Amino acid sequence: MVSSGSSKRILIADDEADIRLLINRMLGKDYTILEAADGDEAVKVARVQKPDLILMDIMMPGSDGYSACYAIKADPATKSIPVIMVTGIGHKLNEKFSAEMGADGYVTKPFSLEKLMGVIDKFLPGTG
């Protein structure tokens, strides 16, 4: 599913359709939204579409968010894309491991639009 907002594109990788829909509604008027339902799909979409930013859930079937983030950051074609982990796991250890896998940011669910936009604005300034 793709929503069109601006020329900046954000990939939402989350196995929960409700979360993808929620983020799409929050960001769809300001950004073009790409979606992936699991880590493998996220890696494929990142390689083909080259989004400007990726919002990645950690707990997904198949390749989890850690594995997908690592694969994206290990690929020269996608390594410069910022990856922000968006997860219900708020432990510092998970945040540290996310950074070790290459994640550029970490947001815990539930989140507010303001919190999400604050993190996005760090990587896509002046676009939202």
N, CA and C atoms as an extended XYZ file, in Angstrom:
384
Properties=species:S:1:pos:R:3:atomname:S:1:resname:S:1:resid:I:1 pbc="F F F"
N         0.847       -1.185        0.000 N   MET     1
C         0.000        0.000        0.000 CA  MET     1
C         0.885        1.237        0.000 C   MET     1
N         0.566        2.201       -0.808 N   VAL     2
C         1.336        3.435       -0.899 CA  VAL     2
C         0.385        4.614       -0.782 C   VAL     2
N         0.705        5.513        0.145 N   SER     3
C        -0.043        6.767        0.250 CA  SER     3
C         0.876        7.862       -0.237 C   SER     3
N         0.311        8.852       -0.896 N   SER     4
C         1.182        9.898       -1.402 CA  SER     4
C         1.017       11.170       -0.598 C   SER     4
N         2.121       11.696       -0.144 N   GLY     5
C         2.161       12.973        0.543 CA  GLY     5
C         3.186       13.821       -0.158 C   GLY     5
N         4.415       13.810        0.338 N   SER     6
C         5.485       14.570       -0.281 CA  SER     6
C         6.354       13.626       -1.093 C   SER     6
N         7.468       14.153       -1.575 N   SER     7
C         8.401       13.317       -2.315 CA  SER     7
C         9.259       12.473       -1.373 C   SER     7
N         9.272       12.801       -0.083 N   LYS     8
C        10.010       11.995        0.891 CA  LYS     8
C         9.215       10.731        1.183 C   LYS     8
N         9.934        9.590        1.179 N   ARG     9
C         9.255        8.311        1.355 CA  ARG     9
C         9.696        7.623        2.637 C   ARG     9
N         8.702        7.134        3.384 N   ILE    10
C         8.955        6.415        4.625 CA  ILE    10
C         8.399        5.000        4.488 C   ILE    10
N         9.239        4.020        4.790 N   LEU    11
C         8.823        2.620        4.802 CA  LEU    11
C         8.425        2.243        6.221 C   LEU    11
N         7.212        1.736        6.380 N   ILE    12
C         6.732        1.229        7.667 CA  ILE    12
C         6.804       -0.292        7.600 C   ILE    12
N         7.663       -0.885        8.430 N   ALA    13
C         7.802       -2.337        8.480 CA  ALA    13
C         7.255       -2.827        9.812 C   ALA    13
N         6.063       -3.405        9.779 N   ASP    14
C         5.404       -3.895       10.990 CA  ASP    14
C         4.445       -4.993       10.584 C   ASP    14
N         4.425       -6.098       11.343 N   ASP    15
C         3.539       -7.213       10.997 CA  ASP    15
C         2.093       -6.936       11.381 C   ASP    15
N         1.851       -5.904       12.184 N   GLU    16
C         0.486       -5.565       12.573 CA  GLU    16
C        -0.091       -4.527       11.618 C   GLU    16
N        -1.107       -4.944       10.857 N   ALA    17
C        -1.733       -4.041        9.884 CA  ALA    17
C        -2.287       -2.786       10.550 C   ALA    17
N        -2.789       -2.930       11.782 N   ASP    18
C        -3.343       -1.776       12.494 CA  ASP    18
C        -2.275       -0.727       12.780 C   ASP    18
N        -1.077       -1.164       13.098 N   ILE    19
C         0.021       -0.225       13.370 CA  ILE    19
C         0.432        0.471       12.075 C   ILE    19
N         0.533       -0.306       10.982 N   ARG    20
C         0.880        0.309        9.691 CA  ARG    20
C        -0.167        1.349        9.313 C   ARG    20
N        -1.439        1.015        9.508 N   LEU    21
C        -2.523        1.940        9.185 CA  LEU    21
C        -2.449        3.193       10.064 C   LEU    21
N        -2.208        3.006       11.353 N   LEU    22
C        -2.107        4.139       12.269 CA  LEU    22
C        -0.980        5.082       11.854 C   LEU    22
N         0.198        4.530       11.608 N   ILE    23
C         1.331        5.379       11.214 CA  ILE    23
C         1.071        6.018        9.861 C   ILE    23
N         0.448        5.263        8.960 N   ASN    24
C         0.095        5.800        7.645 CA  ASN    24
C        -0.822        7.017        7.797 C   ASN    24
N        -1.811        6.901        8.673 N   ARG    25
C        -2.731        8.023        8.897 CA  ARG    25
C        -2.029        9.208        9.539 C   ARG    25
N        -1.062        8.921       10.420 N   MET    26
C        -0.325        9.987       11.096 CA  MET    26
C         0.600       10.731       10.123 C   MET    26
N         1.206        9.994        9.205 N   LEU    27
C         2.266       10.563        8.372 CA  LEU    27
C         1.905       10.725        6.894 C   LEU    27
N         0.818       10.064        6.457 N   GLY    28
C         0.484       10.003        5.034 CA  GLY    28
C         0.241       11.332        4.350 C   GLY    28
N        -0.173       12.341        5.094 N   LYS    29
C        -0.413       13.639        4.455 CA  LYS    29
C         0.893       14.392        4.201 C   LYS    29
N         1.962       14.010        4.926 N   ASP    30
C         3.245       14.697        4.788 CA  ASP    30
C         4.301       13.894        4.033 C   ASP    30
N         4.101       12.584        3.940 N   TYR    31
C         5.099       11.718        3.318 CA  TYR    31
C         4.431       10.680        2.434 C   TYR    31
N         5.197       10.148        1.488 N   THR    32
C         4.749        8.985        0.731 CA  THR    32
C         5.080        7.764        1.589 C   THR    32
N         4.073        6.945        1.853 N   ILE    33
C         4.230        5.808        2.755 CA  ILE    33
C         4.326        4.502        1.967 C   ILE    33
N         5.367        3.728        2.269 N   LEU    34
C         5.548        2.376        1.744 CA  LEU    34
C         5.355        1.433        2.924 C   LEU    34
N         4.907        0.211        2.663 N   GLU    35
C         4.643       -0.720        3.751 CA  GLU    35
C         5.269       -2.084        3.502 C   GLU    35
N         5.655       -2.736        4.610 N   ALA    36
C         6.138       -4.112        4.590 CA  ALA    36
C         5.589       -4.807        5.825 C   ALA    36
N         5.183       -6.070        5.667 N   ALA    37
C         4.560       -6.813        6.765 CA  ALA    37
C         5.540       -7.688        7.546 C   ALA    37
N         6.789       -7.791        7.074 N   ASP    38
C         7.798       -8.558        7.808 CA  ASP    38
C         9.188       -8.074        7.414 C   ASP    38
N        10.189       -8.603        8.090 N   GLY    39
C        11.556       -8.162        7.854 CA  GLY    39
C        12.061       -8.443        6.451 C   GLY    39
N        11.743       -9.619        5.922 N   ASP    40
C        12.196       -9.961        4.564 CA  ASP    40
C        11.631       -8.984        3.541 C   ASP    40
N        10.335       -8.692        3.675 N   GLU    41
C         9.692       -7.750        2.758 CA  GLU    41
C        10.297       -6.356        2.919 C   GLU    41
N        10.620       -5.978        4.144 N   ALA    42
C        11.220       -4.667        4.397 CA  ALA    42
C        12.551       -4.523        3.664 C   ALA    42
N        13.369       -5.559        3.712 N   VAL    43
C        14.666       -5.527        3.028 CA  VAL    43
C        14.454       -5.391        1.515 C   VAL    43
N        13.507       -6.162        0.974 N   LYS    44
C        13.225       -6.095       -0.467 CA  LYS    44
C        12.728       -4.713       -0.872 C   LYS    44
N        11.768       -4.169       -0.120 N   VAL    45
C        11.225       -2.843       -0.440 CA  VAL    45
C        12.323       -1.791       -0.330 C   VAL    45
N        13.169       -1.892        0.689 N   ALA    46
C        14.264       -0.929        0.855 CA  ALA    46
C        15.202       -0.959       -0.343 C   ALA    46
N        15.518       -2.149       -0.821 N   ARG    47
C        16.446       -2.277       -1.961 CA  ARG    47
C        15.840       -1.742       -3.253 C   ARG    47
N        14.553       -1.964       -3.451 N   VAL    48
C        13.899       -1.549       -4.695 CA  VAL    48
C        13.477       -0.080       -4.660 C   VAL    48
N        12.853        0.329       -3.566 N   GLN    49
C        12.249        1.669       -3.496 CA  GLN    49
C        13.183        2.741       -2.936 C   GLN    49
N        14.215        2.348       -2.208 N   LYS    50
C        15.155        3.290       -1.583 CA  LYS    50
C        14.430        4.403       -0.812 C   LYS    50
N        13.673        4.042        0.229 N   PRO    51
C        12.957        5.070        0.999 CA  PRO    51
C        13.942        6.021        1.687 C   PRO    51
N        13.449        7.163        2.112 N   ASP    52
C        14.285        8.143        2.799 CA  ASP    52
C        14.460        7.801        4.274 C   ASP    52
N        13.553        6.953        4.798 N   LEU    53
C        13.568        6.585        6.215 CA  LEU    53
C        12.782        5.289        6.375 C   LEU    53
N        13.187        4.466        7.350 N   ILE    54
C        12.470        3.224        7.630 CA  ILE    54
C        12.074        3.208        9.105 C   ILE    54
N        10.791        2.939        9.363 N   LEU    55
C        10.287        2.710       10.712 CA  LEU    55
C        10.099        1.205       10.841 C   LEU    55
N        10.902        0.553       11.706 N   MET    56
C        10.992       -0.905       11.743 CA  MET    56
C        10.564       -1.466       13.094 C   MET    56
N         9.570       -2.342       13.080 N   ASP    57
C         9.192       -3.083       14.279 CA  ASP    57
C        10.277       -4.131       14.548 C   ASP    57
N        10.456       -4.518       15.800 N   ILE    58
C        11.442       -5.550       16.120 CA  ILE    58
C        10.837       -6.942       15.996 C   ILE    58
N         9.688       -7.159       16.640 N   MET    59
C         9.088       -8.489       16.689 CA  MET    59
C         8.186       -8.714       15.473 C   MET    59
N         8.710       -9.445       14.479 N   MET    60
C         7.953       -9.776       13.275 CA  MET    60
C         8.251      -11.222       12.898 C   MET    60
N         7.319      -11.872       12.199 N   PRO    61
C         7.575      -13.249       11.753 CA  PRO    61
C         8.656      -13.270       10.669 C   PRO    61
N         9.262      -14.430       10.471 N   GLY    62
C        10.342      -14.526        9.483 CA  GLY    62
C        11.546      -13.776       10.021 C   GLY    62
N        12.119      -12.912        9.216 N   SER    63
C        13.222      -12.076        9.693 CA  SER    63
C        12.672      -11.003       10.611 C   SER    63
N        13.215      -10.923       11.821 N   ASP    64
C        12.758       -9.891       12.741 CA  ASP    64
C        13.385       -8.545       12.362 C   ASP    64
N        13.026       -7.515       13.104 N   GLY    65
C        13.517       -6.177       12.799 CA  GLY    65
C        15.019       -6.040       12.931 C   GLY    65
N        15.607       -6.760       13.913 N   TYR    66
C        17.059       -6.711       14.065 CA  TYR    66
C        17.752       -7.225       12.806 C   TYR    66
N        17.310       -8.404       12.335 N   SER    67
C        17.919       -9.024       11.156 CA  SER    67
C        17.734       -8.151        9.922 C   SER    67
N        16.530       -7.611        9.772 N   ALA    68
C        16.247       -6.759        8.606 CA  ALA    68
C        17.083       -5.489        8.660 C   ALA    68
N        17.186       -4.884        9.831 N   CYS    69
C        17.996       -3.677        9.989 CA  CYS    69
C        19.451       -3.982        9.634 C   CYS    69
N        19.969       -5.078       10.147 N   TYR    70
C        21.349       -5.463        9.878 CA  TYR    70
C        21.568       -5.667        8.370 C   TYR    70
N        20.619       -6.353        7.708 N   ALA    71
C        20.735       -6.600        6.269 CA  ALA    71
C        20.716       -5.295        5.479 C   ALA    71
N        19.855       -4.369        5.878 N   ILE    72
C        19.760       -3.073        5.194 CA  ILE    72
C        21.055       -2.286        5.387 C   ILE    72
N        21.591       -2.291        6.593 N   LYS    73
C        22.814       -1.538        6.875 CA  LYS    73
C        24.060       -2.195        6.293 C   LYS    73
N        24.008       -3.511        6.019 N   ALA    74
C        25.148       -4.224        5.448 CA  ALA    74
C        25.208       -4.087        3.926 C   ALA    74
N        24.120       -3.648        3.307 N   ASP    75
C        24.032       -3.527        1.851 CA  ASP    75
C        24.483       -2.122        1.436 C   ASP    75
N        25.516       -2.014        0.608 N   PRO    76
C        25.985       -0.689        0.190 CA  PRO    76
C        24.890        0.170       -0.469 C   PRO    76
N        23.918       -0.471       -1.082 N   ALA    77
C        22.851        0.267       -1.772 CA  ALA    77
C        21.840        0.878       -0.798 C   ALA    77
N        21.757        0.344        0.432 N   THR    78
C        20.741        0.817        1.377 CA  THR    78
C        21.312        1.266        2.723 C   THR    78
N        22.620        1.155        2.910 N   LYS    79
C        23.198        1.418        4.231 CA  LYS    79
C        23.009        2.844        4.725 C   LYS    79
N        22.804        3.792        3.833 N   SER    80
C        22.656        5.190        4.260 CA  SER    80
C        21.221        5.539        4.671 C   SER    80
N        20.275        4.618        4.472 N   ILE    81
C        18.880        4.883        4.847 CA  ILE    81
C        18.755        4.808        6.370 C   ILE    81
N        18.281        5.884        7.021 N   PRO    82
C        18.091        5.811        8.478 CA  PRO    82
C        17.007        4.793        8.838 C   PRO    82
N        17.300        3.973        9.843 N   VAL    83
C        16.341        2.983       10.345 CA  VAL    83
C        16.031        3.333       11.796 C   VAL    83
N        14.741        3.534       12.068 N   ILE    84
C        14.281        3.807       13.423 CA  ILE    84
C        13.459        2.615       13.879 C   ILE    84
N        13.876        1.989       14.976 N   MET    85
C        13.123        0.874       15.521 CA  MET    85
C        11.909        1.434       16.260 C   MET    85
N        10.734        0.890       15.951 N   VAL    86
C         9.479        1.296       16.595 CA  VAL    86
C         8.919        0.024       17.226 C   VAL    86
N         8.956       -0.047       18.555 N   THR    87
C         8.675       -1.318       19.202 CA  THR    87
C         7.999       -1.163       20.557 C   THR    87
N         7.353       -2.204       20.981 N   GLY    88
C         6.752       -2.239       22.300 CA  GLY    88
C         7.749       -2.647       23.373 C   GLY    88
N         8.969       -2.956       22.974 N   ILE    89
C        10.008       -3.386       23.916 CA  ILE    89
C        10.810       -2.159       24.340 C   ILE    89
N        10.633       -1.739       25.590 N   GLY    90
C        11.272       -0.521       26.054 CA  GLY    90
C        12.535       -0.733       26.870 C   GLY    90
N        13.144       -1.893       26.819 N   HIS    91
C        14.331       -2.172       27.621 CA  HIS    91
C        15.577       -1.539       27.013 C   HIS    91
N        16.442       -1.005       27.850 N   LYS    92
C        17.693       -0.381       27.387 CA  LYS    92
C        18.566       -1.378       26.626 C   LYS    92
N        18.551       -2.645       27.040 N   LEU    93
C        19.344       -3.658       26.362 CA  LEU    93
C        18.898       -3.811       24.907 C   LEU    93
N        17.577       -3.790       24.676 N   ASN    94
C        17.062       -3.890       23.313 CA  ASN    94
C        17.446       -2.658       22.493 C   ASN    94
N        17.405       -1.502       23.139 N   GLU    95
C        17.798       -0.262       22.459 CA  GLU    95
C        19.281       -0.313       22.067 C   GLU    95
N        20.101       -0.816       22.981 N   LYS    96
C        21.537       -0.948       22.714 CA  LYS    96
C        21.778       -1.955       21.582 C   LYS    96
N        21.093       -3.093       21.632 N   PHE    97
C        21.258       -4.106       20.587 CA  PHE    97
C        20.802       -3.561       19.235 C   PHE    97
N        19.715       -2.778       19.232 N   SER    98
C        19.239       -2.155       17.988 CA  SER    98
C        20.335       -1.279       17.386 C   SER    98
N        20.991       -0.505       18.228 N   ALA    99
C        22.084        0.352       17.750 CA  ALA    99
C        23.227       -0.494       17.196 C   ALA    99
N        23.521       -1.609       17.859 N   GLU   100
C        24.582       -2.502       17.379 CA  GLU   100
C        24.231       -3.113       16.019 C   GLU   100
N        22.949       -3.299       15.750 N   MET   101
C        22.505       -3.838       14.460 CA  MET   101
C        22.445       -2.744       13.382 C   MET   101
N        22.704       -1.496       13.785 N   GLY   102
C        22.757       -0.409       12.822 CA  GLY   102
C        21.621        0.585       12.911 C   GLY   102
N        20.681        0.378       13.824 N   ALA   103
C        19.534        1.291       13.929 CA  ALA   103
C        20.014        2.696       14.298 C   ALA   103
N        19.360        3.687       13.711 N   ASP   104
C        19.715        5.089       13.940 CA  ASP   104
C        18.880        5.722       15.050 C   ASP   104
N        17.745        5.094       15.393 N   GLY   105
C        16.877        5.636       16.421 CA  GLY   105
C        16.006        4.549       17.005 C   GLY   105
N        15.270        4.888       18.069 N   TYR   106
C        14.469        3.897       18.792 CA  TYR   106
C        13.274        4.612       19.405 C   TYR   106
N        12.062        4.159       19.085 N   VAL   107
C        10.832        4.733       19.626 CA  VAL   107
C        10.003        3.584       20.195 C   VAL   107
N         9.482        3.753       21.415 N   THR   108
C         8.669        2.699       22.002 CA  THR   108
C         7.179        2.985       21.797 C   THR   108
N         6.431        1.888       21.585 N   LYS   109
C         4.971        1.962       21.488 CA  LYS   109
C         4.411        1.896       22.904 C   LYS   109
N         3.321        2.547       23.205 N   PRO   110
C         2.620        3.479       22.326 CA  PRO   110
C         3.386        4.795       22.246 C   PRO   110
N         3.204        5.493       21.139 N   PHE   111
C         3.907        6.749       20.913 CA  PHE   111
C         2.912        7.797       20.471 C   PHE   111
N         3.286        9.041       20.666 N   SER   112
C         2.443       10.144       20.207 CA  SER   112
C         2.953       10.601       18.843 C   SER   112
N         2.117       11.301       18.124 N   LEU   113
C         2.523       11.877       16.841 CA  LEU   113
C         3.718       12.796       17.051 C   LEU   113
N         3.691       13.580       18.142 N   GLU   114
C         4.779       14.520       18.408 CA  GLU   114
C         6.104       13.791       18.609 C   GLU   114
N         6.065       12.687       19.360 N   LYS   115
C         7.291       11.922       19.605 CA  LYS   115
C         7.820       11.327       18.302 C   LYS   115
N         6.932       10.743       17.517 N   LEU   116
C         7.332       10.140       16.254 CA  LEU   116
C         7.893       11.198       15.307 C   LEU   116
N         7.212       12.331       15.203 N   MET   117
C         7.680       13.407       14.320 CA  MET   117
C         9.020       13.975       14.793 C   MET   117
N         9.227       14.030       16.115 N   GLY   118
C        10.498       14.511       16.639 CA  GLY   118
C        11.663       13.663       16.169 C   GLY   118
N        11.463       12.347       16.172 N   VAL   119
C        12.516       11.441       15.714 CA  VAL   119
C        12.674       11.541       14.200 C   VAL   119
N        11.572       11.571       13.469 N   ILE   120
C        11.639       11.662       12.007 CA  ILE   120
C        12.323       12.960       11.586 C   ILE   120
N        11.999       14.067       12.259 N   ASP   121
C        12.579       15.362       11.904 CA  ASP   121
C        14.092       15.401       12.074 C   ASP   121
N        14.633       14.526       12.959 N   LYS   122
C        16.090       14.449       13.109 CA  LYS   122
C        16.747       13.956       11.826 C   LYS   122
N        16.035       13.091       11.091 N   PHE   123
C        16.605       12.472        9.907 CA  PHE   123
C        16.080       13.071        8.597 C   PHE   123
N        14.892       13.648        8.639 N   LEU   124
C        14.299       14.281        7.460 CA  LEU   124
C        13.885       15.706        7.842 C   LEU   124
N        14.814       16.565        8.184 N   PRO   125
C        14.459       17.893        8.671 CA  PRO   125
C        13.698       18.729        7.635 C   PRO   125
N        12.714       19.452        8.143 N   GLY   126
C        11.975       20.392        7.301 CA  GLY   126
C        11.065       19.786        6.271 C   GLY   126
N        10.729       18.490        6.423 N   THR   127
C         9.877       17.865        5.404 CA  THR   127
C         8.472       17.610        5.899 C   THR   127
N         8.290       17.541        7.213 N   GLY   128
C         6.997       17.157        7.763 CA  GLY   128
C         6.048       18.274        7.937 C   GLY   128
